[in-house]
Amino acid sequence: MWGTSLMVLSWFVYGHTMMVPGYVDRAGRFKGTDYIYFYVMGSLISEGRAAALYEADAHLAEGRRRIDPQLNLYAPYSNYGPQVAAAFAPLSRLTFGKSLTVFLILTALAYAASVWLVWTLTPALRPYGALVAILAAGSPAFFTLIRYAQLSGLSLLLLSLALVALVHDRRLLAGVVIGLLVFKPQLGVVIALVMILAGEWRIVAGAALAASAELAGAWLVG
């Protein structure tokens, strides 16, 4: 009952806030606030302007041109590498509204897949599939993820896939998946230290390989 109430309340608030015309929600904030940054990065890459990825004024100008002339979100520095911009380049070819919709659908699918993977790996939770689904759908973390259109859904899916690989004793593969988190290094630092201290060298090798490949791709793009 608690989980269902939380789910209904959270999504009622979200729907009421978002279901207004235009890109500004009922609270006066831009819809998909965090996604604006990814969309603009992808747009700059698509236009061959990689040099402008880390110019705050260029971001603001591109956002006003592609999204809304009244956009007033100013990011003084970038938190992501060029490889993230390249990943969003295809979505930036759509209008912002359509692009945001596609991204939110992909985010929800990534979140659902992560919950399902962890549920299948946890014997004590298997009899409670409906309860797990309700609590996952009503989670404040999921509500925030969708409300601001954050990239955390991908990070969660990678961590879940790494867990699956570890459970099946595929340590090198687990390391490769963990290494892909290099686009958000703060999520992998603690894992890397633990794996090194534990002497899990196959995991470390896989992570180093994947991280190096991703960073090389970032260097080529940038």
N, C-alpha and C positions, 0 to 999 in steps of 0.2 A: 504493500500500500504506500509506504514511504517513497519507494523508487518510482512508482507510477505517478504519484503526486508531483514529485520533483520533475519528472520528464514532461508531464503535461504543462506544468507551470513554466518551465524553462522555454519550451518551444512556443507556448502562447506569447510570452514576452518577446521572443525573437521575431515571430511572425508579425505581431502588432507593431514592433519597431521598424521592421524592414518593408512592410507592404504599403509603401507610398511611392508615387511616381518619382523618377529621377534617381540620381546617384547619392542623394543626401537622405539619410533615414529620418525617422520621426523625432529622434533626439538631436538632430542637427549635425550629425557626424557623417562623413563619407562612408558609404557601404564598402565592406572589405578593405578596411584601412590599410592593413599590412600588405595586401595584395597589390596595392597601387605601386609600391616600390618594385615588386617583381615584374609587373606589367611594363613599367617604364624601362627597367633594365633590358627586358626582352626586346622592347621597341628600339632601343638604342643599338643593340647588337644587330637587329634585322636591317637597320639603316646603315650598317657599317661604321658606326660611331663608337667603337670600343674605347677610344681615348676619353670619351665623355662619361664613362660609367662611374667615375669617382669624382665628378664635378657636381656639387650640390645645385648650382644654378642651372646646369643643363638638365638635371632631373626635374626640377620644378618647371622649367620651360616646356619640356617634353610632356610632362603630366598635364599641363594646361592645354597643350595643343591636342593631345590624344584623348583626354578624358573630359576635362571641364575647365573653361577659362577662369573660373573662380577658385580653382584648387589652390589651397594655401598651406600645403603640408611641406615642410622644409626639412630634409634629412641632411645634417651637416657632414655625415660620413657614412660609408657603406659597411655593412656587416657581412657581405657575401662576395665570393670570388666570381670571375668571369664565366666559370662553368655553369653557375646558377643562371646567369643572364642568358646563356646559350640555350639552356633547357627551357626557358620561358619564351624564347623567340617565336616558336610556332603559335603559342597562345596569343602573343602580342599582335598577330595579324588579324585577329577578330576585334570587334568593338569591345570596349571595356566591360560592358554589361554581359555580353555573351561569354567573353573570356573568363570573367569571374564565376559565372554559372558553371562552366566546364570544370574550373579548378575546384569549386566547392563539391561538385559531384565526385571528382577524383579523390579529394580529401576524405569525404565520407566513406568511400569504398576502401581507402587505405586504412582508415580507423576501424571499420567493420572487419576487415581481413585480419588486422592485428589482434582484435579482441577474440575473433574466432580461433586464431592460431594458439593464443595463450590458453584459451578455454579447452581446446582439444589436448593440450599438453599437461593439463592439471586434473588428474583423476578425481580429486575431491570436489571439483566444480562441475563435472560432467552431468550429474543428475539435475543440475539447476540451470539448464541452458536458457530457459525463459527469463529467469531472474537475472542472469548475467546480461542478457540482451537489454532488459529494461534499465538496469543500473548503468550500463554503458551508454545507452541512448540519452539518459537523463543526467549524465555526469557533467558537473560544472566545467571540467576541463574540455570536454567535447563542445559544450556550448560556447566557450571562449574561442576554441579553435575555429569554429564555423563563423562566429560573430565577427572576428577580426581577419578571417581568411589567412591564417598563419601557415607556415611550412612544416609545422611539427608533425603533421600526419605522416609525411614521408619518413621523418626521423623515427617515429614510433614503429612504422612498418619494417624499417631496416633492423631495428633492435629486435623485433619479434622474429624476423627471419633468422637473425643470428642465434636466437634462443633455440629455434627449431633445429638449426644445424648442429648446435652443441648437444642437444638431447640425442641426436642421431650420430653423435661422435664424428661429425664432419668438421674437424677443427680448422682446417685450412679454409674451407668455404665460409665458416663462421668469421674468420679473420678478414676475408675479402669483403664480406657484407659490412662488418664493423668499420673497415677502412674507408668505405664509401661515405661515412659520416664526416669525413674531413672537411666537407663544406660547412659544417658547424662543429669545429674542433672541441668546443667545451663539452660536448656530449661524449667524446671519445677519450678524453685525457685520463679520467679515473679508470676506465676500462683498460686502457693501454698500460697504466702503471700496475694495476692488479695482475694483468696477464704476464708482464715482465717479471714481477716478483714471484709469481707462481711457476715461472719457467715454462709457460705455454708457448713454446717457440713456433709451433705451427700456426697458431692463431696470430702471433706477432708478425710472422712472415707474410701471412695472407693479408693482414691489415696494412703492412708497409707496402706491399705490392699494389693493392687497390688504391691506397692514398696517393702513392707516387704517380699512378696512371691518371688519376683524376686531376692532380695538380699539374701534370704535364699537359692535359687537355685545357686546363685553365690558362696556362702559359701560352698555348697556341692560339686560343681564342682572344686573349687579352693583348 
